Amino acid sequence: MEMSSAVSANAERRRYVMGALVATGLVASGCTLSPNAMAQQGYTISAGQIQEAVARKFPRQFGLGGLLNFQLSDPRIGLRPVTNQLNTVLALNASGPLLQAQSYDGALDVDFSLRYEPSDRSLRATQLQLNALRMQGLTPAAEQMLQQYGTTLARQALQEVVLYQLTDKDLALTDGLGLEPGDFTVTPKGLKVQLKPKSRL
């Protein structure tokens, strides 16, 4: 009876410890309280989370001296694990006097990297690369003219734009250990955030 009671007590203690770990998210995330282990493990922001955050930044409108007007909307986020980048294809509408007051639809295709801004815990687009600016119904001359503004338009739309804001929940287990986001790795499942010791001012 005494041995049975001891086994039962031990089992109860194990259930309690496991329950506590699950409650704090340590089991689910695979992390421990070791800063080194936390830094190595990091965590992943899913493609869906990024898509939702980016979508809130659009539509956006830009003008070019009253001659051209652009509206960008409906961003679709893609993952580029091979180049460690993200991609977005945005719906583009162009109009204005240079287009003889007509309106044309198309798409802006851009690859970009991310950087972490500690002042507001944000992930921002950087190192933009224009893949294509495609328009429907334009003459070759008009399309070539718009291509000249493609890189500028991509920068206006995305350069340093806050694409994701890390929440208290994202960083709940790292702040107390003196860690912060460091490098980002794009995987087929999302964005893997590596952790590093916080910078000291």
Accessible surface in RSA format (square Angstrom, percent):
REM  Atomic radii and reference values for relative SASA: ProtOr
REM  Chains: A
REM  Algorithm: Lee & Richards
REM  Probe-radius: 1.40
REM  Slices: 20
REM RES _ NUM      All-atoms   Total-Side   Main-Chain    Non-polar    All polar
REM                ABS   REL    ABS   REL    ABS   REL    ABS   REL    ABS   REL
RES MET A   1   192.70  99.8 153.07 101.3  39.63  94.3 120.92 102.8  71.78  95.1
RES GLU A   2   156.08  89.6 144.89 109.6  11.20  26.7  62.89 121.6  93.20  76.1
RES MET A   3   154.84  80.2 145.89  96.5   8.96  21.3 111.15  94.5  43.70  57.9
RES SER A   4    73.19  61.8  62.95  84.0  10.24  23.6  31.71  67.5  41.48  58.1
RES SER A   5    67.35  56.9  56.93  76.0  10.42  24.0  37.28  79.4  30.08  42.1
RES ALA A   6    52.50  48.3  43.80  67.6   8.70  19.8  51.73  72.9   0.76   2.0
RES VAL A   7    88.98  58.6  88.22  79.9   0.76   1.8  88.98  77.3   0.00   0.0
RES SER A   8    66.80  56.4  60.56  80.8   6.24  14.4  29.04  61.8  37.76  52.9
RES ALA A   9    43.27  39.8  34.89  53.8   8.38  19.1  42.20  59.4   1.07   2.8
RES ASN A  10    58.53  40.4  57.14  55.2   1.39   3.3   9.51  22.9  49.02  47.4
RES ALA A  11    22.65  20.8  22.14  34.2   0.51   1.2  22.14  31.2   0.51   1.4
RES GLU A  12    95.64  54.9  95.64  72.4   0.00   0.0  43.24  83.6  52.39  42.8
RES ARG A  13   141.49  59.4 139.44  71.1   2.05   4.9  70.47  96.3  71.02  43.0
RES ARG A  14   148.41  62.3 145.28  74.1   3.13   7.5  70.95  97.0  77.46  46.9
RES ARG A  15   147.07  61.8 135.00  68.8  12.08  28.8  73.74 100.8  73.33  44.4
RES TYR A  16   163.55  76.4 153.40  87.3  10.14  26.4 114.90  86.3  48.64  60.0
RES VAL A  17    80.98  53.3  79.84  72.3   1.14   2.7  80.95  70.3   0.03   0.1
RES MET A  18   100.04  51.8  99.99  66.2   0.06   0.1  78.11  66.4  21.94  29.1
RES GLY A  19    38.97  48.1   0.00   N/A  38.97  48.1  32.94  90.4   6.04  13.5
RES ALA A  20    46.87  43.1  36.72  56.7  10.15  23.1  44.51  62.7   2.36   6.3
RES LEU A  21    60.10  33.5  59.89  42.8   0.20   0.5  60.10  42.2   0.00   0.0
RES VAL A  22    87.64  57.7  78.28  70.9   9.36  22.6  78.28  68.0   9.36  25.4
RES ALA A  23    88.32  81.2  45.58  70.3  42.74  97.2  57.53  81.0  30.79  81.6
RES THR A  24    76.00  54.1  58.17  59.0  17.84  42.5  66.48  89.3   9.53  14.4
RES GLY A  25    24.09  29.7   0.00   N/A  24.09  29.7  22.56  61.9   1.53   3.4
RES LEU A  26    15.19   8.5  13.77   9.9   1.42   3.6  13.92   9.8   1.27   3.4
RES VAL A  27    70.82  46.6  51.59  46.7  19.23  46.3  57.37  49.9  13.45  36.5
RES ALA A  28    93.90  86.3  51.09  78.8  42.82  97.4  62.60  88.2  31.31  82.9
RES SER A  29    41.62  35.2  25.10  33.5  16.52  38.1  35.72  76.1   5.90   8.3
RES GLY A  30    49.23  60.7   0.00   N/A  49.23  60.7  30.52  83.8  18.70  41.9
RES CYS A  31    13.89  10.5   6.05   6.7   7.85  18.4   0.56   1.4  13.34  14.4
RES THR A  32    71.30  50.7  67.91  68.8   3.39   8.1  69.67  93.6   1.63   2.5
RES LEU A  33   126.45  70.4 115.70  82.8  10.76  27.0 116.29  81.7  10.17  27.4
RES SER A  34    48.75  41.2  40.98  54.7   7.77  17.9  33.24  70.8  15.51  21.7
RES PRO A  35    61.63  44.9  61.17  55.8   0.46   1.7  61.47  50.7   0.16   1.0
RES ASN A  36   113.05  78.0 110.56 106.8   2.49   6.0  19.76  47.6  93.29  90.2
RES ALA A  37    33.57  30.9  27.61  42.6   5.96  13.6  30.79  43.4   2.77   7.3
RES MET A  38     5.17   2.7   5.13   3.4   0.03   0.1   4.35   3.7   0.81   1.1
RES ALA A  39    20.34  18.7  18.15  28.0   2.19   5.0  18.38  25.9   1.96   5.2
RES GLN A  40   140.46  78.5 121.41  88.7  19.05  45.4  45.52  96.9  94.94  72.0
RES GLN A  41    72.11  40.3  67.85  49.6   4.26  10.2   7.32  15.6  64.79  49.1
RES GLY A  42     3.11   3.8   0.00   N/A   3.11   3.8   0.19   0.5   2.93   6.6
RES TYR A  43    43.32  20.2  36.29  20.6   7.02  18.3  43.32  32.6   0.00   0.0
RES THR A  44    68.21  48.5  41.92  42.5  26.29  62.7  25.50  34.3  42.71  64.6
RES ILE A  45     2.16   1.2   2.08   1.5   0.08   0.2   2.16   1.6   0.00   0.0
RES SER A  46    45.66  38.6  45.27  60.4   0.39   0.9  37.50  79.9   8.16  11.4
RES ALA A  47    32.10  29.5  30.50  47.1   1.60   3.6  30.74  43.3   1.37   3.6
RES GLY A  48    48.49  59.8   0.00   N/A  48.49  59.8  38.18 104.8  10.30  23.1
RES GLN A  49    78.34  43.8  72.86  53.3   5.48  13.0  28.50  60.7  49.84  37.8
RES ILE A  50     2.67   1.5   2.67   2.0   0.00   0.0   2.67   1.9   0.00   0.0
RES GLN A  51    57.81  32.3  57.81  42.3   0.00   0.0  38.69  82.4  19.12  14.5
RES GLU A  52   108.58  62.3 102.49  77.5   6.09  14.5  36.53  70.7  72.04  58.8
RES ALA A  53     5.78   5.3   4.57   7.0   1.21   2.8   4.57   6.4   1.21   3.2
RES VAL A  54     0.57   0.4   0.57   0.5   0.00   0.0   0.57   0.5   0.00   0.0
RES ALA A  55    43.29  39.8  34.14  52.7   9.15  20.8  34.39  48.4   8.91  23.6
RES ARG A  56   170.46  71.6 135.21  68.9  35.25  83.9  73.02  99.8  97.44  59.1
RES LYS A  57    82.36  40.2  68.68  42.1  13.67  32.6  32.15  28.9  50.21  53.5
RES PHE A  58    19.58   9.8   1.01   0.6  18.57  48.3   2.79   1.7  16.79  48.0
RES PRO A  59    92.60  67.5  71.74  65.4  20.85  75.8  71.86  59.3  20.73 128.9
RES ARG A  60    73.60  30.9  68.11  34.7   5.49  13.1  12.86  17.6  60.75  36.8
RES GLN A  61   135.82  75.9 108.93  79.6  26.88  64.0  32.29  68.7 103.52  78.5
RES PHE A  62    33.39  16.7  23.19  14.4  10.20  26.5  31.33  19.0   2.06   5.9
RES GLY A  63    50.90  62.8   0.00   N/A  50.90  62.8  19.43  53.3  31.48  70.5
RES LEU A  64    62.76  35.0  61.73  44.2   1.02   2.6  62.55  43.9   0.21   0.6
RES GLY A  65    77.84  96.0   0.00   N/A  77.84  96.0  44.88 123.2  32.96  73.8
RES GLY A  66    54.15  66.8   0.00   N/A  54.15  66.8  35.24  96.7  18.90  42.3
RES LEU A  67    85.79  47.8  85.79  61.4   0.00   0.0  85.79  60.2   0.00   0.0
RES LEU A  68     0.00   0.0   0.00   0.0   0.00   0.0   0.00   0.0   0.00   0.0
RES ASN A  69    69.03  47.6  68.00  65.7   1.03   2.5  21.07  50.7  47.96  46.4
RES PHE A  70    11.00   5.5   7.62   4.7   3.38   8.8   9.17   5.6   1.83   5.2
RES GLN A  71    66.00  36.9  64.21  46.9   1.79   4.3  10.31  21.9  55.69  42.2
RES LEU A  72     0.00   0.0   0.00   0.0   0.00   0.0   0.00   0.0   0.00   0.0
RES SER A  73    30.95  26.2  30.95  41.3   0.00   0.0  13.52  28.8  17.43  24.4
RES ASP A  74    92.98  65.1  79.99  79.6  12.98  30.7  26.11  61.5  66.86  66.7
RES PRO A  75     4.90   3.6   3.79   3.5   1.11   4.0   3.79   3.1   1.11   6.9
RES ARG A  76   140.40  59.0 137.78  70.2   2.63   6.3  57.66  78.8  82.74  50.1
RES ILE A  77    28.39  16.2   1.19   0.9  27.19  65.5   1.63   1.2  26.76  72.6
RES GLY A  78    21.46  26.5   0.00   N/A  21.46  26.5  20.98  57.6   0.48   1.1
RES LEU A  79    38.15  21.2  19.76  14.1  18.40  46.2  19.76  13.9  18.40  49.5
RES ARG A  80    89.14  37.4  86.53  44.1   2.61   6.2  27.06  37.0  62.09  37.6
RES PRO A  81    55.67  40.6  38.82  35.4  16.85  61.3  39.06  32.2  16.62 103.3
RES VAL A  82   149.79  98.6 116.42 105.4  33.36  80.4 123.76 107.5  26.03  70.6
RES THR A  83    80.55  57.3  57.62  58.4  22.93  54.7  65.11  87.5  15.44  23.3
RES ASN A  84    68.82  47.5  61.11  59.1   7.71  18.6  23.75  57.2  45.07  43.6
RES GLN A  85    25.32  14.2  24.83  18.1   0.49   1.2   4.93  10.5  20.40  15.5
RES LEU A  86     1.40   0.8   1.17   0.8   0.23   0.6   1.17   0.8   0.23   0.6
RES ASN A  87     6.11   4.2   6.11   5.9   0.00   0.0   0.00   0.0   6.11   5.9
RES THR A  88     0.31   0.2   0.31   0.3   0.00   0.0   0.30   0.4   0.01   0.0
RES VAL A  89    24.93  16.4  24.91  22.6   0.02   0.1  24.91  21.6   0.02   0.1
RES LEU A  90     0.06   0.0   0.05   0.0   0.01   0.0   0.06   0.0   0.00   0.0
RES ALA A  91    40.74  37.5  36.27  56.0   4.47  10.2  39.56  55.7   1.18   3.1
RES LEU A  92     3.34   1.9   0.00   0.0   3.34   8.4   1.16   0.8   2.19   5.9
RES ASN A  93    46.25  31.9  45.31  43.8   0.94   2.3  16.22  39.0  30.03  29.0
RES ALA A  94     0.00   0.0   0.00   0.0   0.00   0.0   0.00   0.0   0.00   0.0
RES SER A  95    29.70  25.1  29.70  39.6   0.00   0.0  13.29  28.3  16.40  23.0
RES GLY A  96     7.66   9.5   0.00   N/A   7.66   9.5   6.34  17.4   1.32   3.0
RES PRO A  97    83.99  61.2  63.35  57.7  20.64  75.0  68.95  56.9  15.04  93.5
RES LEU A  98    74.69  41.6  54.22  38.8  20.47  51.5  57.17  40.2  17.52  47.1
RES LEU A  99     8.30   4.6   1.76   1.3   6.54  16.4   6.96   4.9   1.35   3.6
RES GLN A 100   145.81  81.5 124.56  91.0  21.25  50.6  46.35  98.7  99.46  75.4
RES ALA A 101    90.88  83.6  58.12  89.7  32.76  74.5  62.32  87.8  28.56  75.7
RES GLN A 102    91.68  51.3  86.99  63.6   4.68  11.1  27.62  58.8  64.05  48.6
RES SER A 103    72.54  61.3  44.18  59.0  28.35  65.3  36.18  77.0  36.36  50.9
RES TYR A 104    39.23  18.3  35.77  20.3   3.46   9.0  19.18  14.4  20.05  24.7
RES ASP A 105    82.90  58.1  79.37  79.0   3.53   8.4  21.66  51.0  61.24  61.1
RES GLY A 106    14.62  18.0   0.00   N/A  14.62  18.0   5.16  14.2   9.46  21.2
RES ALA A 107    18.30  16.8  18.20  28.1   0.10   0.2  18.20  25.6   0.10   0.3
RES LEU A 108     0.00   0.0   0.00   0.0   0.00   0.0   0.00   0.0   0.00   0.0
RES ASP A 109    20.15  14.1  20.15  20.1   0.00   0.0   0.00   0.0  20.15  20.1
RES VAL A 110     0.00   0.0   0.00   0.0   0.00   0.0   0.00   0.0   0.00   0.0
RES ASP A 111    14.71  10.3  14.71  14.6   0.00   0.0   0.00   0.0  14.71  14.7
RES PHE A 112     0.58   0.3   0.58   0.4   0.00   0.0   0.58   0.4   0.00   0.0
RES SER A 113    22.66  19.1  20.50  27.4   2.16   5.0  14.51  30.9   8.15  11.4
RES LEU A 114    25.85  14.4   5.59   4.0  20.25  50.9   5.59   3.9  20.25  54.5
RES ARG A 115    86.13  36.2  82.60  42.1   3.53   8.4  45.80  62.6  40.32  24.4
RES TYR A 116    31.33  14.6  15.00   8.5  16.32  42.5   9.73   7.3  21.60  26.6
RES GLU A 117    35.76  20.5  35.76  27.1   0.00   0.0   6.03  11.7  29.73  24.3
RES PRO A 118    78.09  56.9  63.13  57.6  14.96  54.4  63.29  52.3  14.80  92.0
RES SER A 119    99.64  84.2  54.63  72.9  45.01 103.7  54.21 115.4  45.43  63.6
RES ASP A 120    50.94  35.7  38.87  38.7  12.08  28.6  35.25  83.0  15.69  15.6
RES ARG A 121    70.99  29.8  70.99  36.2   0.00   0.0  22.48  30.7  48.51  29.4
RES SER A 122     0.00   0.0   0.00   0.0   0.00   0.0   0.00   0.0   0.00   0.0
RES LEU A 123     1.34   0.7   1.34   1.0   0.00   0.0   1.34   0.9   0.00   0.0
RES ARG A 124    46.55  19.5  46.55  23.7   0.00   0.0   1.23   1.7  45.32  27.5
RES ALA A 125     0.00   0.0   0.00   0.0   0.00   0.0   0.00   0.0   0.00   0.0
RES THR A 126    21.66  15.4  21.66  22.0   0.00   0.0   5.77   7.8  15.89  24.0
RES GLN A 127   129.76  72.6 110.53  80.8  19.23  45.8  46.36  98.7  83.40  63.2
RES LEU A 128    37.01  20.6   5.50   3.9  31.51  79.2   5.59   3.9  31.43  84.6
RES GLN A 129    95.03  53.1  90.55  66.2   4.47  10.6  31.55  67.2  63.48  48.1
RES LEU A 130    49.29  27.5  21.48  15.4  27.82  69.9  21.48  15.1  27.82  74.9
RES ASN A 131    62.11  42.8  28.29  27.3  33.82  81.4  20.72  49.9  41.38  40.0
RES ALA A 132    27.57  25.4  20.84  32.2   6.73  15.3  27.56  38.8   0.02   0.0
RES LEU A 133     1.42   0.8   0.46   0.3   0.96   2.4   0.46   0.3   0.96   2.6
RES ARG A 134   113.34  47.6 113.11  57.7   0.23   0.5  63.72  87.1  49.62  30.1
RES MET A 135    17.43   9.0   0.00   0.0  17.43  41.5   0.39   0.3  17.05  22.6
RES GLN A 136   131.52  73.5 122.43  89.5   9.09  21.6  44.80  95.4  86.72  65.8
RES GLY A 137    72.88  89.9   0.00   N/A  72.88  89.9  38.74 106.3  34.14  76.5
RES LEU A 138    22.84  12.7   2.15   1.5  20.69  52.0   2.89   2.0  19.96  53.7
RES THR A 139    84.64  60.2  80.38  81.5   4.26  10.1  76.69 103.0   7.95  12.0
RES PRO A 140   116.30  84.8 106.56  97.1   9.74  35.4 111.99  92.5   4.31  26.8
RES ALA A 141    76.46  70.3  63.69  98.3  12.77  29.0  69.01  97.2   7.44  19.7
RES ALA A 142    20.93  19.2  15.99  24.7   4.94  11.2  20.46  28.8   0.47   1.2
RES GLU A 143    53.88  30.9  53.88  40.8   0.00   0.0   9.95  19.2  43.94  35.9
RES GLN A 144   123.82  69.2 120.20  87.8   3.62   8.6  32.35  68.9  91.47  69.4
RES MET A 145    43.43  22.5  41.57  27.5   1.86   4.4  22.87  19.4  20.56  27.2
RES LEU A 146     0.25   0.1   0.08   0.1   0.17   0.4   0.08   0.1   0.17   0.4
RES GLN A 147    73.36  41.0  62.23  45.5  11.13  26.5  32.58  69.4  40.78  30.9
RES GLN A 148   130.84  73.2  97.81  71.5  33.03  78.6  41.07  87.4  89.77  68.1
RES TYR A 149    60.59  28.3  60.59  34.5   0.00   0.0  32.22  24.2  28.37  35.0
RES GLY A 150     0.00   0.0   0.00   N/A   0.00   0.0   0.00   0.0   0.00   0.0
RES THR A 151    61.34  43.6  60.70  61.5   0.64   1.5  37.93  51.0  23.41  35.4
RES THR A 152    69.40  49.4  68.57  69.5   0.84   2.0  40.93  55.0  28.47  43.0
RES LEU A 153     2.69   1.5   1.89   1.4   0.80   2.0   2.53   1.8   0.16   0.4
RES ALA A 154     1.54   1.4   1.54   2.4   0.00   0.0   1.54   2.2   0.00   0.0
RES ARG A 155   134.43  56.4 129.93  66.2   4.50  10.7  33.36  45.6 101.07  61.3
RES GLN A 156    86.66  48.5  68.54  50.1  18.12  43.1  28.52  60.7  58.15  44.1
RES ALA A 157     0.00   0.0   0.00   0.0   0.00   0.0   0.00   0.0   0.00   0.0
RES LEU A 158     0.73   0.4   0.73   0.5   0.00   0.0   0.73   0.5   0.00   0.0
RES GLN A 159    64.85  36.3  51.59  37.7  13.26  31.6  26.11  55.6  38.74  29.4
RES GLU A 160    60.64  34.8  54.81  41.5   5.83  13.9  44.55  86.2  16.09  13.1
RES VAL A 161    21.12  13.9  15.69  14.2   5.42  13.1  21.12  18.3   0.00   0.0
RES VAL A 162    26.41  17.4  23.44  21.2   2.97   7.2  23.44  20.4   2.97   8.1
RES LEU A 163     1.86   1.0   1.69   1.2   0.17   0.4   1.86   1.3   0.00   0.0
RES TYR A 164    21.69  10.1  19.93  11.3   1.76   4.6  15.30  11.5   6.39   7.9
RES GLN A 165    85.46  47.8  77.30  56.5   8.16  19.4  46.55  99.1  38.91  29.5
RES LEU A 166     6.78   3.8   0.00   0.0   6.78  17.0   0.00   0.0   6.78  18.2
RES THR A 167    70.42  50.1  63.74  64.6   6.68  15.9  66.39  89.2   4.03   6.1
RES ASP A 168   112.13  78.5 103.17 102.7   8.96  21.2  39.34  92.6  72.79  72.6
RES LYS A 169   182.20  88.9 162.41  99.7  19.79  47.1 111.17 100.1  71.04  75.7
RES ASP A 170    33.05  23.1  18.62  18.5  14.43  34.1   5.24  12.3  27.81  27.7
RES LEU A 171     3.49   1.9   3.39   2.4   0.10   0.3   3.49   2.5   0.00   0.0
RES ALA A 172    68.96  63.4  38.96  60.1  30.00  68.2  47.56  67.0  21.39  56.7
RES LEU A 173    57.97  32.3  50.07  35.8   7.91  19.9  53.16  37.3   4.82  13.0
RES THR A 174     2.96   2.1   2.96   3.0   0.00   0.0   2.96   4.0   0.00   0.0
RES ASP A 175    50.30  35.2  38.57  38.4  11.73  27.7  23.26  54.8  27.03  27.0
RES GLY A 176    77.71  95.8   0.00   N/A  77.71  95.8  43.27 118.7  34.44  77.1
RES LEU A 177    53.66  29.9  34.67  24.8  18.99  47.7  40.48  28.4  13.18  35.5
RES GLY A 178    32.48  40.1   0.00   N/A  32.48  40.1  26.16  71.8   6.32  14.1
RES LEU A 179     6.85   3.8   6.38   4.6   0.47   1.2   6.38   4.5   0.47   1.3
RES GLU A 180    18.22  10.5  17.53  13.3   0.69   1.6   4.25   8.2  13.97  11.4
RES PRO A 181     1.48   1.1   0.27   0.2   1.21   4.4   0.27   0.2   1.21   7.5
RES GLY A 182    16.37  20.2   0.00   N/A  16.37  20.2   7.45  20.4   8.92  20.0
RES ASP A 183   108.02  75.7 102.21 101.7   5.81  13.7  21.54  50.7  86.47  86.2
RES PHE A 184    23.17  11.6  12.89   8.0  10.28  26.7  12.89   7.8  10.28  29.4
RES THR A 185    60.60  43.1  60.60  61.4   0.00   0.0  41.38  55.6  19.22  29.1
RES VAL A 186     8.73   5.7   4.43   4.0   4.31  10.4   4.43   3.8   4.31  11.7
RES THR A 187    36.39  25.9  35.08  35.6   1.30   3.1  33.52  45.0   2.87   4.3
RES PRO A 188   113.20  82.5  87.34  79.6  25.86  94.0  91.38  75.4  21.82 135.6
RES LYS A 189   172.50  84.2 157.16  96.4  15.33  36.5 105.62  95.1  66.88  71.2
RES GLY A 190     0.00   0.0   0.00   N/A   0.00   0.0   0.00   0.0   0.00   0.0
RES LEU A 191     1.02   0.6   1.02   0.7   0.00   0.0   1.02   0.7   0.00   0.0
RES LYS A 192    52.99  25.9  52.99  32.5   0.00   0.0  15.80  14.2  37.20  39.6
RES VAL A 193     0.07   0.0   0.07   0.1   0.00   0.0   0.07   0.1   0.00   0.0
RES GLN A 194    52.18  29.2  52.18  38.1   0.00   0.0  22.88  48.7  29.29  22.2
RES LEU A 195    12.85   7.2   1.80   1.3  11.05  27.8   1.90   1.3  10.96  29.5
RES LYS A 196    89.47  43.6  88.53  54.3   0.94   2.2  41.53  37.4  47.94  51.1
RES PRO A 197   100.93  73.6  94.96  86.6   5.97  21.7  94.96  78.4   5.97  37.1
RES LYS A 198    84.38  41.2  73.85  45.3  10.53  25.1  43.85  39.5  40.53  43.2
RES SER A 199    81.07  68.5  54.37  72.6  26.71  61.5  43.06  91.7  38.01  53.3
RES ARG A 200   229.02  96.2 193.37  98.6  35.65  84.9  71.02  97.1 158.00  95.8
RES LEU A 201   224.33 124.9 150.58 107.7  73.74 185.4 182.08 127.9  42.24 113.7
END  Absolute sums over single chains surface
CHAIN  1 A    11624.7       9397.2       2227.5       6531.4       5093.3
END  Absolute sums over all chains
TOTAL         11624.7       9397.2       2227.5       6531.4       5093.3
